[in-house]
């Protein structure tokens, strides 16, 4: 695993893991959730990254400035774009870069797909895709929210394929978030009956397998 700093702040770094002995491989950019809060960090993405590497792709697990740690909008989004700018390694196929994010990370994954030319596809794992329709987004955007800049649903057309994976029993980020995005964009929606919020980042579950399969498919694997 290589630690890549993309800025001077302690939270401006990412962890790059690459399968051993492979030709240049696609990259899945893992963006953790936690409602953009400082107490949640890229440790949440490490099991996902390890599983992705075991399935033949590189994993780029991104940390970013979060609320309570100099984050907020637009700094948090700017960090994800800067982390993508820092991707430069001969072991990587930079023609196949897929963002994958859970919850708040799903927001950032789809938003970055619309904003950064390197991204060729995105997987939203129970993502917050319509910030205006989720009360927790007020913490990120502050008292004068700029939904046109920050909300993924306002970035349509994204310009690359998006797959939304969402459980029907999610009470943290209701599936209505992904349904609305699918209706507006025509993207693929993978509906997981009886599944809640955290199963999508538990590598032992079929819910995670659905997310991984979507990322591998978008990466051409």
Secondary structure, DSSP 8 states (H G I E B T S, - for coil): -EEEE-SSSTT-EEEEE--TT-SSEEEEEEE--STTBTT--THHHHHHHHHHHHTTSEEEEE----BTTT--TTHHHHHHHHHHHT---TTEEEEEEEEEEETHHHHHHHHHHHH-TT--EEEEES----GGG-TTHHHHH-SS--HHHH-GGGG-S-SSEEEEEEETT-SSS-THHHHHHHHHH--EEEEETT--SGGGG-TTSHHHHHHHHHHHHHTT-
